[in-house]
Amino acid sequence: MVRQNMVWLASWPRSGNTFLRTILWYCFGLKSGSVYADEFSGNNKLQQYVGHVEDKKSLFVPGNIPLIKTHEAPADDGPAIYIVRHGMDATLSLCQYYHQTPPEFVIEGSHRFGTWASHLHAWKPWERPDTLLLRYEDLTDNLPEVLKRVSLFLDVKILNEVIPPRDAIADVDGRVVKKASLPKPVLSASLTRRFIELNGEMLERLGYKP
């Protein structure tokens, strides 16, 4: 039987949540909402690409699975799909997103979502009941296996195993959806050391190299 209860789509920012939602839409026909109002600033093309529904109430209908994106700490013990990305990559991407914020503020967690490791500590997706832990790197490199795991977790059929290229809807500056060709930002040696001080234990726990 297909799930009827709400499922959180949780992650630290810039970890692949929008990518996951796109996969849920194109590969399973599942639309999703967000705890954040007007998340895409009225970009209808991007909303359609992601399968985003602005009115979350419309997701709570019989026969549907209400999927809701969040970057917040867990609000309850309800089912969740938690998407994790290598902490350094996610941090660099968030630094780029907060382009007017000094990168040390992002690394120190001096923003509403805290450090990469603290978010994982809050959710504990490796042991949290009824939680599917997915890696961003598997979404990009091993999509067929990810689809099988999602299909089993949500009890839904795989309808398609291909998604359209993200460059078709990427922002010019890459803030929301980054073109694959855009150069990656880099951290100084001192900021890299500080990132590892704060997040090294969690990197090791999840099998990521510093």
C-alpha positions as CSV (number, residue, x, y, z in Angstrom):
1,M,0.0,0.0,0.0
2,V,1.3,3.5,-0.9
3,R,2.1,5.7,2.1
4,Q,-0.5,8.2,3.1
5,N,1.3,10.0,5.9
6,M,3.5,13.1,5.3
7,V,7.2,12.5,4.5
8,W,9.8,15.1,5.2
9,L,12.4,15.8,2.5
10,A,15.2,17.0,4.8
11,S,18.7,18.3,4.3
12,W,21.2,20.9,5.2
13,P,21.0,23.7,2.5
14,R,22.7,23.1,-0.8
15,S,22.8,19.3,-0.3
16,G,20.6,18.2,-3.2
17,N,17.1,18.7,-1.9
18,T,15.9,20.4,-5.1
19,F,17.5,17.6,-7.1
20,L,15.8,15.0,-5.0
21,R,12.4,16.7,-5.6
22,T,13.1,16.7,-9.3
23,I,13.8,13.0,-9.3
24,L,10.6,12.3,-7.3
25,W,8.6,14.3,-9.9
26,Y,10.1,12.9,-13.1
27,C,10.7,9.4,-12.0
28,F,7.7,8.7,-9.7
29,G,5.2,11.4,-10.7
30,L,5.3,12.8,-7.1
31,K,4.9,16.5,-6.5
32,S,6.2,18.1,-3.4
33,G,5.9,21.2,-1.3
34,S,8.1,23.2,1.0
35,V,8.0,24.8,4.5
36,Y,9.4,27.9,2.8
37,A,6.9,30.2,1.1
38,D,7.6,31.4,-2.5
39,E,10.8,29.4,-2.4
40,F,11.5,29.9,-6.2
41,S,10.5,33.6,-6.2
42,G,7.7,33.0,-8.7
43,N,10.0,31.2,-11.2
44,N,7.3,29.1,-12.8
45,K,9.7,27.3,-15.1
46,L,11.8,26.1,-12.2
47,Q,8.7,25.2,-10.1
48,Q,7.4,23.0,-13.0
49,Y,10.8,21.4,-13.4
50,V,11.0,20.4,-9.7
51,G,7.3,19.5,-9.4
52,H,6.8,22.1,-6.7
53,V,3.4,22.9,-5.3
54,E,3.1,26.2,-3.5
55,D,-0.2,25.4,-1.8
56,K,0.9,22.5,0.5
57,K,-2.7,21.8,1.5
58,S,-3.3,20.4,-2.0
59,L,-0.8,17.6,-1.3
60,F,-2.9,16.3,1.6
61,V,-5.5,14.5,-0.4
62,P,-6.5,10.8,-0.4
63,G,-4.2,8.6,-2.4
64,N,-1.3,11.1,-2.4
65,I,1.9,11.2,-0.5
66,P,2.5,14.6,1.0
67,L,6.2,15.3,0.5
68,I,7.5,18.5,2.2
69,K,11.0,19.9,1.9
70,T,12.7,21.3,5.0
71,H,16.2,22.5,6.1
72,E,15.0,22.9,9.7
73,A,15.8,20.7,12.7
74,P,13.2,17.8,12.9
75,A,9.8,19.1,14.0
76,D,8.5,15.6,14.9
77,D,9.4,11.9,14.5
78,G,7.5,11.4,11.2
79,P,9.0,9.6,8.2
80,A,11.7,11.3,6.3
81,I,14.1,11.1,3.4
82,Y,17.3,12.8,4.4
83,I,19.7,13.8,1.6
84,V,23.3,14.3,2.6
85,R,26.1,15.8,0.5
86,H,29.9,15.9,1.3
87,G,30.1,18.6,3.9
88,M,32.8,20.6,2.1
89,D,30.9,20.7,-1.2
90,A,27.6,21.7,0.5
91,T,29.4,24.4,2.5
92,L,31.1,25.8,-0.6
93,S,27.8,25.9,-2.4
94,L,26.1,27.6,0.5
95,C,29.0,30.2,0.7
96,Q,28.2,30.9,-3.0
97,Y,24.5,31.2,-2.3
98,Y,25.1,33.6,0.6
99,H,27.4,35.6,-1.6
100,Q,27.3,38.7,0.6
101,T,28.0,36.7,3.8
102,P,31.7,36.0,4.8
103,P,32.5,32.3,4.3
104,E,33.7,32.0,7.9
105,F,30.1,32.8,9.0
106,V,28.8,29.8,7.0
107,I,31.6,27.5,8.3
108,E,31.0,28.5,11.9
109,G,27.2,27.9,11.5
110,S,26.4,31.6,12.2
111,H,23.2,31.3,10.3
112,R,19.8,29.8,11.0
113,F,20.8,26.2,9.9
114,G,24.0,25.8,11.9
115,T,27.0,23.8,10.8
116,W,26.8,20.9,8.4
117,A,27.6,18.4,11.2
118,S,25.2,20.0,13.7
119,H,22.3,19.5,11.3
120,L,23.2,15.8,10.9
121,H,23.5,15.4,14.6
122,A,19.9,16.9,15.0
123,W,18.4,14.5,12.4
124,K,20.6,11.4,13.0
125,P,19.4,9.9,9.7
126,W,21.6,6.8,10.1
127,E,19.5,5.7,13.1
128,R,16.3,7.7,13.0
129,P,13.2,5.4,12.6
130,D,11.4,5.3,9.3
131,T,14.1,7.5,7.6
132,L,15.8,6.8,4.3
133,L,19.3,8.3,4.1
134,L,20.4,9.1,0.6
135,R,23.7,10.6,-0.6
136,Y,23.8,13.4,-3.2
137,E,26.7,11.7,-4.8
138,D,24.6,8.5,-5.4
139,L,21.8,10.7,-7.0
140,T,24.3,11.9,-9.5
141,D,26.4,8.8,-10.1
142,N,24.1,5.8,-9.3
143,L,20.5,6.9,-10.0
144,P,19.0,3.5,-10.8
145,E,20.0,2.2,-7.3
146,V,18.6,5.3,-5.7
147,L,15.3,4.9,-7.5
148,K,15.0,1.3,-6.2
149,R,15.6,2.4,-2.6
150,V,13.1,5.3,-2.9
151,S,10.5,3.0,-4.6
152,L,10.8,0.5,-1.7
153,F,10.7,3.2,1.0
154,L,7.7,5.1,-0.4
155,D,6.1,1.9,-1.8
156,V,5.6,3.5,-5.3
157,K,6.5,2.4,-8.8
158,I,9.3,3.8,-10.8
159,L,7.8,5.4,-13.9
160,N,10.9,6.8,-15.5
161,E,14.6,6.5,-15.0
162,V,15.7,9.7,-16.8
163,I,15.5,13.3,-15.8
164,P,16.1,16.3,-18.1
165,P,19.4,18.2,-17.9
166,R,19.5,20.8,-15.1
167,D,21.3,23.3,-17.4
168,A,17.9,23.9,-19.0
169,I,16.6,25.6,-15.9
170,A,19.9,26.8,-14.2
171,D,20.2,30.3,-13.0
172,V,22.6,32.7,-14.7
173,D,24.6,33.0,-11.5
174,G,23.9,29.5,-10.3
175,R,22.4,30.5,-6.9
176,V,19.4,28.1,-6.9
177,V,20.4,25.7,-9.6
178,K,24.0,25.8,-10.8
179,K,25.1,24.9,-14.3
180,A,27.6,22.0,-14.3
181,S,30.1,24.2,-16.3
182,L,30.3,26.9,-13.6
183,P,33.6,26.9,-11.7
184,K,33.5,25.7,-8.1
185,P,34.3,28.1,-5.3
186,V,37.3,27.3,-3.1
187,L,38.2,28.0,0.6
188,S,41.5,29.3,1.9
189,A,43.7,26.8,3.7
190,S,42.8,28.3,7.1
191,L,39.1,28.1,6.5
192,T,39.5,24.5,5.2
193,R,41.3,23.6,8.5
194,R,38.5,25.2,10.5
195,F,35.8,23.3,8.5
196,I,37.5,20.0,9.3
197,E,37.9,20.9,13.0
198,L,34.1,21.4,13.2
199,N,33.0,18.7,10.8
200,G,35.8,16.1,10.6
201,E,34.2,13.6,12.9
202,M,30.9,13.6,11.0
203,L,32.8,13.3,7.7
204,E,34.4,10.2,9.0
205,R,31.2,8.8,10.4
206,L,29.6,9.1,6.9
207,G,32.6,7.8,5.0
208,Y,33.6,11.1,3.4
209,K,37.2,12.1,2.9
210,P,38.1,15.6,4.3
